[in-house]
Amino acid sequence: MEYTRVLTELGAETFVDAHRDSAPAHEIGTYLNERYSINAIRREVTEPANIYHLIEYNGTTAGFSKMMLNSTHPSLTPSNVSKMDQLYLAKSYHGLGLGAELLTFNIEYSKAQSQSGMWLIVWAGNMQAIAFYEKFGFEVLIEERFQLTKTHTSPSYIMWLDYLHRSPHTPIH
């Protein structure tokens, strides 16, 4: 299936771009083999809880997102919240507003499904991503360790966007 091949290749490329400094190369390689192999992606896209969206630019897939509805975090009280599990855009498409368009689409989709907010995990060293999410009103909720592989964790933030107290369809400038 073309869809799984695109997610496999683009997922691996964008993960490395975003996280290459978060762990030793062999740990990144292990993670890619576990999460971005064609078989792993096939399993992911057939899981009904996983909602994928692709964004294209001039007929080419530029990025993708993966979201799950009603996916709570232990630090959150509401149960009807979405988790933005992945939002990646190829570097060559940065600066075109596509990331903002994709995030806005996911927020609006989530709200239409009666979700009260959205949370995500972001590597603490990815200042560009943190600033991007903050423009949309996401706030750091807590710091925790992300289990990248069996032998490596990375410092990460749980960020939260409360739909009831913000207007997330427009970035905050």
N, C-alpha and C positions, 0 to 999 in steps of 0.2 A: 504494500500500500504506500503510495506516494507520501501521504500524511505522516506516517511513522518515520519514513526516511528523512523528511524535512525536520521533524522534531528531534531525531537522533543527531543529525549533523549540526543543526542550528543550536540545539541544546548544549552539546559538547563545546562548540565554539564560544558561545556566549558565557557559559559557566567558567571556562578557563579565563576569558577576558575579565570577568568580574571578580574571580577568586584566586587568581594565580599567586597572589602574595599572601594568601590566608593559610597556606599549608605547604609542606615540602612537595616537590613535583611527584614523587612516588605516591603520596597520599591522594593528590589530585587525580592521578592516573587510576588508582584503585576506585575512587568515587565514580569517575567517568565510566569505568568498566561495569560497575554495579548499577548505575542509574541511567546511563545514556547508551547502553547497548540496544540494538534493534529489538531484541527479545524483551528487555526491560520496558522499553517504550510501548511495545505492543501490549504488554500487560497493563500499563498505565492508561492507555487510551480506551481499553475495554472495561475499565473499572467505572461503573455508573456514577460514582461520587465525584470523579474528576471531570471538570469542565474546562476544556481547552478552547482558546481563541487564537487565531492567527491574524497578523496584520501584514498587509502587503504594501509595497511601494513600487509603482511602475511595473506591476505584474510579477514582482519577486517577493517572496516571503521575507520580511524584514525582522520579524520578531514574533513572540508568542507569549501567552499567559496560561497558567493553570490555576484554577480556583476550585474551592470546595465549599458548598453551602452547609450551614449548621455544623460547623467544625470549631468547637470551642477550644479555649486554652485554659489551663488551670488558674491563671491569673485573672481571668475574665468571669464576671458574673453572668452576663446574658448567654443563653444557649443558642439563640438564633443569630449567629454571626458567621461571616464568611472568612475563610482563610485564603489569602493570596499566596499560593504556594510557590509560584514562579512567575516572574515577569522579566523577560529578557528581550533585548533588542541588539541586533548585530551592530558593532561599532561604526560601520560605514553609514549607518542610518541615524546615528546620534545627531541631535541638533535640528531635526526636521519636525519635531512635535509629535512624532509617532508614539513615543513612550507615553506621553501625556494622553494622547488619544486612546491608546490601549487601556491605560489605567482608568480613565474616565468611563470607557465602555464597561469595564468590569465593575466599577462602583455602581453605575446605573443598573446594570444587570442584577447585581446583588440586592440593591434596594427594591427592584421590581419583584424580587423573590421574598420580600418581607423580612429581610435581614436588618438587624439594628446597628451593624457596624462591620468593620473588616480589620483583620489583623494579619501580620506577616512577620517573618524572621529575616533580618538583614545582618550580614557580616559587619561587625563593629568597625572594621577597617575600610569599608566601602563608603567613604564620605560623600561621593557623588550620588549614590543611591539614597543615602539617608537624607541628604538635602532635597532630592527629588521628591521623596515621600512627604517630607515636612511641608513642601509647597502645597500639597493637597490636604494638609491638616493632620497627617499622622503624627503621633507623639510617641516617644520612647516610653514604654510601659515598664519593662524590666530588662536587665541584662541576664543572659544565660549562655550556656555552652552548647553549641551545635555539634552533634555527633556526626562528623564527616565520614569517618571510617571507624573500624573497631579500635584503632590505636591513636586516633587524632580527633580532638575537639577544637572548635574555633570560637572565640568570643563573639557573641551575637546579641542583637537587640530584638526584643519583641516590640513591634510598633503597632499602635492601635488608632483606628479612626472611628469615632462615634458619630453615626449618622444623625442621631437625635439632637446633638448639640452643635453640629457644623453643617455647612452646605458644601459637601465634597465634590460637587460637579464642576466647580471652578477652582483652579489652584489659588492658594493664598499667596500674594506677592508682597 
